[in-house]
Amino acid sequence: MLSCVFGHVEIGRKVNLPTREIESEKSSETYVAIFDAGSSGTRVHVFRFDENIDLLQIDGQLEIYAKVSPGLSTYAENPQEAASSIVPLLEKAVNAIPENLRSQTPVKLGATAGLRLVGEEKSEKILDAITMNHLLGYLGNDYSQTVGVIDLGGASVQMAYAMSAQAAENAPRTGEQYITKHHLKGTNYYLYVHSYLSFGQDAARAEILKSTNDSVNYWTYIYNGAMYNMRSSSSGSNYKKCKKNVVKALNVNAKCEVKNCTFNGIWNGGGGAGQDKLYLASAFFYVASDDNIIDRNAESGELTPTDFKKAAISACALSSLEEARAKYPNAWSFNLPHLCMDLVYQYTLLTTGFGLSDEKQVTVVDKVKYGDFM
């Protein structure tokens, strides 16, 4: 019997990385258009940079942004419809870029976890560390003064942080390239990056449900076209039983072919100073906000994994969906039935999965202040 849920839901949401804005008097400029094909929809981001790769405003904004739903993976059997679905985004991007610069503007389509789930072999490693450190103004500093990022999306979770050149040289030689080298703001950075497919917030629910082996169910959870049985105890959810299911889903006992693994047999990068300061993005922020761990109106908040644990124990102690709705009036209705499960998963992912101590201070973030803008 599943001890993590209150009620019914079909699918969750994927959220975006933080953004910031700045004004500049520089005359040299470059535009970039990025299409992010995620699990719940496709987004376009148009950015404008000066010659130092600092962000410039476009009509008073940091970026031109638009989104269409559903995601491209929905059109797996109809490529023409997939192409047609992003035409409005192309038009939005074209209109944002001066005509004389359009032919010089690079355009990138990033196929994230939503497309990898339909069989895409080449994955786009999301370098969240570069984005976050640029927004915080840390690029150009020594790697030890940068921040690491854990981004919890809908279909996958990404870990990214910088390491020393020596640590990169000693990285295990396996089939996967864990380390990438980047020259940014006059400094060489060696980034550990790994994307854990099927361990995003929405996908993890499915993995947890798979681990329960329930034969009787009250409702179903639908993810990526598959249906999973769900049944909650008559007495409500249960933290300890839920955590047991989460640990099983994380596959923490998978064979580790190299020294030091996180979960599912993946090398952890060895840690180091680049992991001293960690920023948690996307679903970490939204769940913390829904559960009142942080101020719902704040753009970021400081907390520890223990805060997730305490919130999980509190949520899992509720006996019905009605109680949960009364306690968490601001939570999204389709996430509310899974709040116990989501909190247990996030706490366990951080501690049992990524090896953080319960008292490790981290920052959950939605937006990053850039100059006078958010």
Secondary structure, 3 states (H helix, E strand, C coil): CECCCCCCCCCCCCCCCCCCCCCCCCCCCEEEEEEEECCCCEEEEEEEECCCCCEECECCECCEEEEECCCHHHHCCCHHHHHHHCHHHHHHHHHHCCHHHHHHCCEEEEECHHHHCCCCCCCCCCCHHHHHHHHHCCCCCCHHHCCEEEEECCCEEEEEEEECHHHHHCCCCCCCCCEEEEEECCEEEEEEEEEEECCCHHHHHHHHHHCCCCCCCCEEEEECCEEEEECECCCCCCHHHHHHHHHHHHCCCCCCCCCCECCCCCECCCCCHHHCCEEEEEHHHHHHHHCCCCCCCCCEEEECHHHHHHHHHHHHCCCCHHHHHHHCCCCCCCCHHHHHHHHHHHHHHHHHHCCCCCCCCEEEECCCCECCEC
